[in-house]
Amino acid sequence: MTTQNAQTPAAASTSQGSHHWVLTLELPGRAAMTQSGTYTPPAGTTRYDAYQALRRYVAADHPEMSRANVMFFTLEPNQL
C-alpha cells in the first residue's frame, strides 16, 4: 500500500540535513534536556563551529539552558 506522502529513501534523505545531531544539556539539580535534529553545515565548517551553532540554536528556544553543562553531543553523517 502506498500513500500520497510516501517518499523513497533517497527523496527522504535529500529533504533532511546532511548530518544528524543530538545534544543533551543539564542544569545540575534543576533541569536536563535532550534535543536532536538534522543540520547541513556551510562549506568549511569545523565540528567546533557546528557545535557552537547548535548550542546557540537550542539556547534560542530555551534561554534558561544557555549556560547549562553539556552532557552529550554527537554530530554524524545522516546516512546509513
N, C-alpha and C positions, 0 to 999 in steps of 0.2 A: 504494500500500500504506500502511495506517495501523497504528500500534501503540497499545497501551493508554496509553502515556506521551506520545503526540503532543500538542502544545499548539498552539493558534493563536498567531500573533504577539502578539495583544492579551493573551491569557492569560499568555504567557511574560513579557511586559514588566511585568505587574502583580505577578508574583512576584519581581521584581528591584527594586533600589533606583531612585530617580528619577534618580540621577547615576552615571556611571562614572568611576572614578579610576585613575590609575597613579602610583606613587611609586617612584623609584629612589634608593637611599641608597648611600653609599660611605665606607668607612674607608680613606683613601689608603694604597696599598701593602699592604693586608691583605685587604679583602673588599668586595664590592659585591653588591647585591641589588635586584630589582625585584619589587614586589607590585602587584596590581590587584584591583579588585572593584567592587561597586555599593554605593551609600550613599544613604539618604534623610535629609537633614539636617532637624532640627527647624525649625519656622517661625521666621523671623527670624535664622537662622544666616548669618553672613558667610562669604565664601570663606576668610578667615583662620581663622575658627573651625573650618571643615571641615578645613582643612589641619592644624591643631593636633590635632584629634580623630583624624585618620587617622594622623598620626605616632605618637600615643600608642598607637593600635591596633596598628600594626606593631611598635613597641618592646615591647609587652606579650608578643608572641610571640618577639621577637628582641631581648632586652635589650642585647646587645652593640652593637646598631645605634642605641641611644637617643641617642648623641652623634655619629652619622655626619653627613657632609655630604649635603645634598640635591642630587642631580644633575639630577633631573627631577621635576616634579609637574604633573599636569593633572587637572582636575575638570570634566566636561562633562555636559550633559543626556543621559540614557540613551535617546535617541530618534534615529531616522534620519529 
